[in-house]
């Protein structure tokens, strides 16, 4: 299908303490489970987009080469007045072009989704979210937890290369 990545990961990027777990999750836990244990290939901003590249076009190209978009929902995302560029492109691809499936990971209880942008609320209404619960932090590396099983259910089938 010409795709290089199984999923492009979109997460709120910030320099506050609350972002520490999200970044740890994105850079450590997700690659460990989804790449090392399940054989998927993720594209993560800050790891797979290189310094000096035109960020906007690099993001678009990486998304076009991804089978899924994984968006991490946090309070920071709900309180953000101006969504990140990659989130704009992701939602455009998912809703307007209808060519990429979105997986929403609710990293903390959002409550009502009123503060989220309308396009995200629409996707949540259609398919819901996969909720990360506090007890997952005890054994976040267990690929057999209910959370990771739900994520894998929404991921494309992995093609085992021989």
N, C-alpha and C positions, 0 to 999 in steps of 0.2 A: 504493500500500500504506500510505499515511499516514506513511511514515517520512521523516525530515528528513535523517538522517545515514547514510552508508554504513557507518561503523564508530565505535564508542566505544572509546577507547584507555585501557587500564588499565596503569599502570606504578608501580613502587615509588617513593614520594616520600620523599626524605630530604635531609639537609643535609650529607652526607659527600662526600668527593672522588670516590668511585667512582660516585656518582649523577650526577656532572657529564656523563659521556658519555650516560647514559640520558636525562637531561633535554634535552641537546643533540639527541639522536636524535628525541625526542618532539616538541620544539618547532620544530626546524629541518629536519632531514632528512626525517622522515615527511611534514610538510605540503608540503615542496618537491616530493617525488616523487609522493606519492599525490594531493595536491590540485592543485598547479600543473601537473604533467606528465601525470597520468593522469585528472584530472577527478573525483576522489572528494571527498566532504565528510566530514571527521573531526570528532568531538567529543572535545576534549581537556580534562581537568580542569585548571583554572588558566587556561585560555584561553577556554573556552566556558561555564563556570559562573561566574556573576557574584557579586561581593561583595554581601553582604546577602541573597542567596537562601538559602533553607533548603537546606543542602548535601545532606542525605539525600534529600529529595523531588526536588531538581534532578537528582541522579545517577540516580534511578529513572526519572524522566521522560525524560531524555536517552537512557538505555539502551533504553527502550521505543520510542523514535523512531529507533533504530539498527538497521541490517540485520545487522551483525556486531559481535562483541566482539573486540578485539585485546588480548591479555594479553602483556606483556613479562616473560619469566622471567629473573630474575637471582639471584645468590647472596643478595642482600639479601632477596628474596622468600622464598627457601628457609629463611633463618634467622629470618624474622619469625614471632614467636609468635602474634600477633593480626593476621590478614589485614585489609587495608583494607576499609572498608564497601563500596566499589564492587566489589571482588573478590568479596565475599560475595554481593551481589545478582547479579553477572554469572554466577557459578557456579549460583546458584539458578535463574536464568532459563534457562541452557543445559541443566541436567540435570533439574530438576524440571518446569519448564514446557515444556522442549524446544522453545522457540520462537526461539532465537537461536543462530546458528552461531558458534563460538569459533575464533579464529586464534591459535595460540600461537607467539610469536617468542622463541626461545632466544637471548638477547643475549650470554650467556657460557656456556661449557661447564658444565653443571650436574652431569654425571656420573650417578650413580644418582639417581633421583627420590624416594628414600625420605623425604627431609625435607619434600617438598611435601605439601600437604594431599591427602587421599584423592580428593576430587573432581577436582583437577587431574591427579593420576596416572591416573585413569580416562579423562579426555579425551585425555591423552598416549597411553595404551595404544590408544585407539580410532583416533586420527588422526595421532599424532606431532606433531613441532614443526618449525618452519622455523628453521634455525640460521643465526645471524649469525656470519660468520667474520672473523677479523682482517683478511684481505686486502680485505674490503669497506670497511674504514676508509680505504683509499687513495683509492678512488673511490666514496664512499657516495652521491653524487648520480647515479650511473649507473642510470637506471631500467631498463636492459636487463640488469642483472646477474641471475644465477641467483636470488639472494635475492628481489629485487623481482618477478621473473617468478612465483615461487612465491606470494608474497603476493597479487599480482593474480589469480592462478588461484583463490584462495580468497575473493576479494572478490566482491561482487555485480556484475552487469554494469552498466556506467555507461550511463545514458540521456543521450545527447547532446541537449541542448536546442537547438532551432533558432531 
